[in-house]
Amino acid sequence: MLRVLHSVAQHGRACVFSIHQCPASLFGTFSRVLVISRQGRQLYFGPPAEIPAYLARFALLWLQACITIADCV
C-alpha cells in the first residue's frame, strides 16, 4: 500500500496516510510526518529524521529512552 501511495505522490499528488504505532522500518520512508498530541494538537510536521532535534529543543527527556523515534511518537 505504501509503495502505491509513494508512486502517486511522486507524480505530484498529495497523499495522506494515517497509521498508529508505525514500525521503525516504515517510519523513515515517509517524506514528512505529522505528530499529534493526545489532545489533538500538532507537535511536529516535517521530515522524520528531524524529529529528535526538534523535540530536544523542548527538553523532552523521554526521547533518550527511545530506541528509534518511531517507538516514541
C-alpha positions, 0 to 999 in steps of 0.5 A, a space after each residue: 500500500 505504501 509503495 502505491 501511495 509513494 508512486 502517486 505522490 511522486 507524480 505530484 499528488 498529495 497523499 495522506 496516510 494515517 497509521 498508529 504505532 508505525 514500525 521503525 522500518 516504515 517510519 523513515 520512508 515517509 517524506 514528512 510526518 505529522 505528530 499529534 498530541 493526545 489532545 489533538 494538537 500538532 507537535 511536529 510536521 516535517 521530515 522524520 529524521 528531524 524529529 529528535 532535534 526538534 523535540 530536544 529543543 523542548 527538553 523532552 527527556 523521554 526521547 533518550 529512552 527511545 530506541 528509534 523515534 518511531 517507538 516514541 511518537 
